[in-house]
Amino acid sequence: MTADTQIQTIEKLITPLLADDIFLVSIKIKPTNNYKIYLDADGGLGIEKCIKINRALYKIMEEMGMYPDGDFSLEVSSPGIDEALKLLRQYKKNVGRSVEVITNDEVIKEGILKEVTDEAITIEQAEGKGKKAVIINTIISFADIKQTKVLIKF
């Protein structure tokens, strides 16, 4: 079974397990049959939900006999804060947060994610300091985005 076939199989198996506002972000498979499944949720994804989905999926994979010798492992989690946003739904979930956008021509823009459409995002940036600060809204097409990460500010 190829990696693509394995991923498609896991997608079919996990989809019915995703309740409420939980959605699949990505699936990665290491050569050691280690499955890493990244989920997210519009309202945040707690560890309890990850554990529940992990146990249910593991049981299904065992019952199907995908690995008769049991030589596989399964990790279900949300993407780490340092992971780039991949899906439109993730962008929408993070409206109002600070982001760093790297464009395809390696320009870095930081600002508040203000709006998300199917084609582009709008970030709000402040230029200048104090009373001379000017707020600029920049629209960036998804086609021009290499990577977007949420910035955590303390």
Beta strands, then each sheet from edge to edge (+ up, - down):
strand 1: 22-30
strand 2: 34-41
strand 3: 73-77
strand 4: 98-103
strand 5: 108-116
strand 6: 120-127
strand 7: 134-141
strand 8: 145-150
sheet 1: 1+ 2- 3-
sheet 2: 7+ 6- 5+ 4- 8+
end
